[in-house]
Amino acid sequence: MSGIGHGARLRFGGGAAGIERMEAALVGTAFEPHRHDTYAIGVTLAGVQTFRYRGEQRHCLPGEWHVLHPDELHDGAAGTELGFGYRILYLDPALVQDALGGRPLPFVADPVIRPARVGATVGNWLRHIDDPLDELEAVEVTASVADLLRAHSTDRVRGRAALDLDAVRRVRVLLCDDFAHRHRAADLERVSGLDRWALARQFRAAFGTSPTRFRTMRRLDAARRLLGAGVPPAEAAVAVGFADQSHLTRVFKRAYGVTPAAWTAAVRSGAERGPAERSAAGRGGSGAGADRVHHGGHVLTPVPERDGLAEQRVADVEQR
């Protein structure tokens, strides 16, 4: 199986600027090799999640967490034929850096973390993902994730020169505000006051990716919003500055591991869960049919959560 299957479900919950929360139920090969420019911190709730990361095949069991650094290539698949379910939080590296006082980004070398080493604080933010996040809650989410990353990071930044944060932030603002325009290196030098070599190094240290890739991801963010609103892919591609639909598809797949069509179908499937299903999932009932992730013809049964999430069932859990 290549790519997300027709029965896959992706559902985005409430977020804030620089913060996304998502739940998923997937079977087979879920995501082809890709890389995004955010931190990804998730917990497996059902089945076995397997992914290749930094040259090694990893397995994430129910209750275990995974932490992926920005711009690191990885894939994702079910470790068994039953599939897997998980919830995940995507966080803008700029928020992490703000929370850590402007230091270079922390890097977690071992991407799989056992529940006891995570604690309940981060997990609390994946309990009720449909709830919106206000400004203070967004700060608290960021602080808890930044603390987690710092606690598990390796010292990969020793010897780096101090960052000129004002300079790279000016470039970041420009790229956010004008992502459809292809800026020349001289333009970014002028905005930052840094030469192009220092800018390239410092931008990556500050935000986990290059200026060029950062701009590309902002175009893809805009494309996702348009696709989610029902805009045809060909129109969305041109609107955000891609040459055509094929160009968007190639870049989208490299960033998310799936095509725009597969992503849209999976998100639509997740959004089609009825109010009764969501209400039951939030109640966390009991009985032989509780705590099951239904995905197509498969039923994924998560183990009891050991990481502070047991009070409110998470992932794509439906009470039957």
Protein Blocks (a to p, Z undefined) as FASTA:
>chain_A
ZZjdfkbccddddddehiacdddddehjfbdcdddfbdcddddfehjddddeehiacddd
ehiacdddehiacddddfbfnbpadddddddfklmmmmnnopacdddfblcdcfklnojm
lmmmmmmmmbccdfklmmmmmmmmmmmmmmmpccfkgoiacddfklmmmmmmmmmmmmmb
ccdfklmmmmnopafklmmmmmmmmnopafklmmmmmmmmmmmmmmmnopafklmmmmno
pablmlmmmmmmmmnopafklmmmmmmmmmmpcfklmmmmmnopadjkgoiacehjbccd
ddddfehpmmpcghjbdcZZ
